[in-house]
Amino acid sequence: MTEKTAPPELRRVTTLLLVNLGLSALLALLFLIFHSVLLDYQAAHIGAGADREALSIGLWSRVGGVVVIGLVYVVLLRRIRAGHRRAFVRVLIISVVSLLGIAYLLSTGQYPVWVEVEQAVQAVVLVALLWAVTRPAVRAHFAAPTAPSAATPPR
């Protein structure tokens, strides 16, 4: 089996994946630093029935999620560079699911403006990633192999 040469556009995909990961890590770090402030903000916006413990668990889960995503991205980036079709599909799925998650987060209004701004920037990166990964050269690089048809004699 011959190895396909990666198109130059694939570099944009890997760069955008790394930028997305960096933004997620930055937000996780800020969640750690401003944990109490964020809890106070959320509790004030939810009202008297706010369960601070549940809110705190939610913030910690975001930080833990970034650690898991970081590990997944290491493997994903290696497989993307190696030309694995499944990695290509996973990038598409991760981008769409992440955009939906950001849309949900922004619609809840439970975070301060600085978090919403960071999430909006991350959404722009994800849209750019979707655009980059769906370019014809990238799609062609990850195209599913076609089996020779019965009507076509082998050469």
N, C-alpha and C positions, 0 to 999 in steps of 0.2 A: 504494500500500500504506500503510495507516495504522499508525503506531507505537503499540505497546502501552505502557500506563503500567506501570512497574515496581511490583510490590507492595512494601509496606514491609518484608516479610520478607526481601527480597533484600539489604537493608542488613546483616542478621545474617550472611548468607552471605559477603559481602565482608569484613566485620569478622573473621569466623572464618578466612577465607583469609589475611588479613594477620597475625593472631595466630599461625597455624601457620607462616607464613614467618618471623616474628620469632623464634619458638622455634627454628626450624631454624638461623637466622643466629646466635643466641646459642650454640647447641651447637657450630656450626662455629668460632666465635670461641674458645670454651673449648677445643676440640680443638687450635687453634693455640697457645694459651697453655700448655696442659698436655700438649703433644705427648710430651715425654720421660717424664712421669709415666704417661701412658696406655700408652706402649710398655712401660715397666717392669711395669705392672700386667698387661697382656696376656701378656707373656713369662712372668711368674711363674705365671699361670694355665694357660698352655699347657704349660709345662715345658721340658725341655732341648732339644726339637726345634723350638723357636720360631724362626721366621725373622723377625728384627727388621726387615729391609728390606721384606719383604712386609707386615708389620704396619704399618710406616710408610706404605707406599703406600696401604694401606687407609684410614688416617686422612686422608691427603691427598686421597684420592678423595672422602671424605665432605665435605670442605671445598669441593672443586671442584664436587661435585654441588649444593651449596647455591647456589653462584653461578649455575649453569645453571638451577636451579629458580626462583631469584629473577627471572631474565630471562623465563622461561616465565610466572611469575605476573603480571608486568607486563602482558603481552599478554592473559593469561587474564582478569584483572580488567577490563581495558578491554572485552573481548568479552562478558563476563558483564553488565556494566552496559549494554551496547548491546543485550542481549537475544538473543544468538546461541545457538541450540540446541546447537551443537557444543561451545561453552564449558561449558554446563550438563552435558553428557555427560562432558566431560573432568574436571570437578570431581568427579563421581561416581567416575570411574575412578581419579583421583589419590587420592581419599580412601580407597578400598578398598585400593589397592596400597600406600599409605603405612602403613595399619593392619597389613597383612600384613608389611611390612618391619619395623615396630616389634615386632611379635610375634616375628619371627625374631630380631631383635637381642636382645630380652629373654630369649629361650630359650637363647641361646648362653652367657650368663654371662661374656662376655669383656670387659665394661666395669665400672667401679666403680659403686657404688650411686648416686652423684650423677648419672651418665649415665642409669641406669635410671629414676631419679625424673623427670628431665627428659623422657625418652621416654614415661613413663606419663602425664605431664601433657599431652604432645603427643597421645597417643592419645585422651585425654578430649576435647581440642579437635577432633580428627578425627571422633570419634563425634558431637559436637555439630554439626559441619559437615554430616555425613551426614544428621542429623536435620533441620537447617535447610533443606538443599537439597531434601529430599523432602517438605516441607510442601506441602499442596494448592495454595496460592496460587502458590508458586514453580514447582511442576510445571506448573501451568496457564499460567503466563507463558512457559514454554519448550516448551509442547506443540507437537508437529509439526503443521504446517498440514494441514487435511483438504481433500481435493479434493471438489468437488461430485459427488454420485453421479449416474449416468445416469438414475435413476428420478425424481430431483428436478428439476423444471424451474427454470431460472434466473429470478430475479425482476428 
